[in-house]
Amino acid sequence: METSQNMIAFGPVPSRRLGRSLGVNNIPPKRCTYSCVYCQVGNTDKIQLERRELYRPEIIAREVEKKIKKTREQGESIDYLAFVPDGEPTLDIHLGDEIDLLRHFGVKIGVISNASLVWREDVRRDLMKADWVSLKLDAVDKKIWRRINRPHHDLRLPVIQEGFLQFAGEYTGKLVTETMLVKNVNDSINHIKDVANFLAQVRPVRAYLSIPTRPPAEKKVHPPGEEILNTAFQILSSHLEDVECLFGYEGNAFSLTGNVEADLLGIVSVHPMREEAVREFLIRAGKDWSLVQNLIYHNLLFETEYEGQKYFLRRLDGNEE
């Protein structure tokens, strides 16, 4: 079985925001500043605030280079190298250095962050190096913020919001925001209006409105009803120039780079796949369902259901052989 180092680069996967995105998993599972109720990777077992070395930048660059080479050998395209790891990417103290190293591959670089550390000058400096940055804003009310994002106890929402606005005023790349709506948590009309008012100050090139579409950390998490979603979209659209909904499924166009088992585990470690997508993936690779059964047997993969769909995810605590 593959070691965790082989999971640093995964995909490319079909991204609703970045096209064909080759993922960079620079955070071991699961280190984060939040433990969001809807997180597809599961509950955070190591909530932390301090940035630290997790991988050497050279290791990140080497693994990404190998994945790029395999992807191109298969005739696959790559639109972005995206830092979208098993935790908060800005906890990696070498993030800026890694972006510098990846720049040599000639592919645009994106970072998907929960924005919790954007109040730090060094974090803003690192994010400035990316071509595209997504910052999350699920709540502007402290109680709702704590309920949905379950942050580290030392974090303060007003401080994060101040850093959010400062970064938005300085950044010269493409800044987008993402707001995840959870039923009966942050989907009241008044709160959505407050979120829209704050985002109007940020002025992102695009504001994404999303709902849980993959199995969440907490079973009680569900998307709001269609009427609420439509109202939320209308409210944000009245404050912002470009609002896009991420309510649909992104498709089954996952990539193969040679090692089918490693490719599958790398994808589902941060991007749970529907059963239909896994079956299509195996057909394209010339493999049968026994590969999935073997991974489940070795405690590396498990299946679950959400909103009537069966998903396959990597077990973060699985014992590799």
KOLGU-936276 format. One record per residue (C-alpha): x, y, z. Coordinates in steps of 0.5 Angstrom, whole numbers, plus 500, padded with zeros to 3 digits. Each point is the difference from the previous one (the first is absolute). Example, Ala and Ser with C-alpha at 12.3 -4.5 7.8 and 13.67 -1.06 7.14 Angstrom:
<recs>
525491516
502507498
</recs>
This chain:
<recs>
500500500
502507499
503505505
497506502
506504496
497497494
493504502
503507499
498501493
493497498
496500494
499504495
493500503
494504496
499506504
494505500
505506501
506498497
499495494
505495500
503501507
506496502
500500507
505501505
499497507
505504504
497498507
500493503
493498503
497504503
503506503
496506499
498506504
493498499
495494501
495502495
493496501
500499493
507498498
501494495
506498503
497499507
501503507
507503502
504496505
505506500
498507501
506504499
501508499
508499499
503500494
505495499
504495495
496494498
504498494
507503497
498504494
504496495
496494502
494504498
503502493
503493499
493497501
496505496
505499494
500493500
492500500
500506494
505495496
495494501
494504498
503503494
503493498
492498500
498506496
497504505
499507501
502504506
496507501
503501508
504498505
496501506
501499507
494497503
503495505
497496506
500506505
502508499
505501495
503506504
502496506
506498495
505505502
504499493
494501496
503506497
506496498
496495497
496504496
507503497
503493499
493498496
500506496
506497496
495495497
496506496
493498503
496505503
500499508
493501504
499499508
494498503
500503507
495501506
503507501
501499508
507502500
500505495
501505505
507498500
505504496
504494498
494497498
497505496
507501497
500493498
493500497
502506496
505495496
494496497
496502494
493498503
498500507
494498503
498502507
494497504
495504503
494496503
498505506
501507502
496499507
505497505
495495503
498497493
508500498
501496506
494495499
502499492
508501500
501497507
507504500
506500505
498503506
505506500
498502493
496507500
495501494
500508500
508499499
499495494
495505497
505505500
506496497
495498495
499507498
507502500
502494496
494502495
503507499
507498499
499493496
501501492
498493498
493497499
497500507
494496501
495498506
496494502
495500505
497493502
493500502
497495505
493499502
498503506
507503502
502506495
494500495
495505504
499506495
502505505
507497500
501499493
499507499
505501505
505496496
498503494
502507503
506498502
502497494
498506496
506503504
505495498
498500492
502494498
500498492
495495502
496498506
499492500
493498504
501492502
496495504
503493502
500495494
505495503
499496507
501505506
504500506
493500504
494496498
495505502
503505494
495501494
500505495
494505500
494500496
499502493
497506502
505503505
505498495
497504495
499506505
507500502
502500493
496506499
502504506
508499498
499502493
497506502
506502504
505497495
502500493
501493499
497494504
500493498
497494503
504493502
493496501
502495494
504494499
507501497
500494496
504494499
506502496
505498505
507499497
504493500
508501500
502493500
500497507
492499501
500498507
504506502
496505496
494498503
502500507
503507498
494503498
495497505
504503506
498507498
495499495
494494502
498497493
493497499
499493498
499502493
506504499
504494503
498495495
501504494
507502503
501492501
498499493
504505497
506497503
498493498
499497507
494497504
496501506
505495504
505506501
495504504
498494504
508499501
501507503
494499504
502494503
507503502
496506503
503505495
493502497
493500503
493501497
494504503
494504497
498507500
493503497
499493497
507499496
505495502
507503501
507497501
505504505
507498502
501498507
504505503
502495506
501494496
506496501
504499493
504494499
</recs>
